[in-house]
Amino acid sequence: MRIPRNVVGIIFGLVIVSVVLGSPVMANAEDCAGSANEGWDAGSANGWIGATGTTITVMNSGGNPDGYLKGEKSGPVMIQTETPPFTGNYVTGGIREISVDIQLFSGDNVSGPLFRIRQDAYSNGWYYDFSGTLTIDGQWHHYVAPVNPYWDDQQAQDAGWIPMDNPVVVSFADTLAGVGYLIFWVNAINTPEVAGFDNATIACPLFFDGFENGDTGGWSSGK
């Protein structure tokens, strides 16, 4: 049976839209050598801990979807991991973005979230501050921070990353080449605060090639 030309056009258009906008079955980031995701759906914290006095609990339901990691503290709620696959060499791993879903369950005047990467315990590293105000709205919110090993320190700052050392002890590129800590947190000042974290991810964006390293990546001029 011959398919009418207008129907072919509609099908082709839908394919293009699904590629550009993303279909329900298409991930928003592609797999690369160092990509990792943790949704806390298996009932284990899997190497994530509460930092600076934060108490964590792995919740079996209520996440985005299924399980999530709940953090509680009278003050800033902070979770971190010091173990692979979320630590290591983000450069060879091809990592270009860090993301997480967050929901605030209780707390007043809560700001953030903030992402932090550190090479080791002797360097405070770099942080990315979304500078927002978190509200108790019953919704999960997705936050994404870009990373690029080809940025110098000024370019990293222009992209939103802030050095926590002054002067900078470990460059942004060197930090990415040896991430020892990945940290997410939301800020509150001495008030009981409960926040949920889900879908912690390090990945490379869909179809990413920014040509930063001078390599054509298989692209060539037309003939």
Buried (B, 14 or more C-beta within 10 A) or exposed (E): EEEEEEEEEEEEEEEEEEEEEEEEEEEEBBEBEBBBBBBBBEEEBBBBBBBEEBEBBBBEEBBBEBBBBBBBBEBBBBBBBBBEBBBBBBBEBBBBBBBBBBBBBEBEEBBBBBBBBBBEEEBBBBBBBBEEEBEEEEEBBEBBBBBBBEBEBEBBBEBBBEBBEEEBBBBBBBBBBBBBBBBBBBBBEEEEBBBBBBBBBBBBBEEBBEEEEEEEEEEEEEE
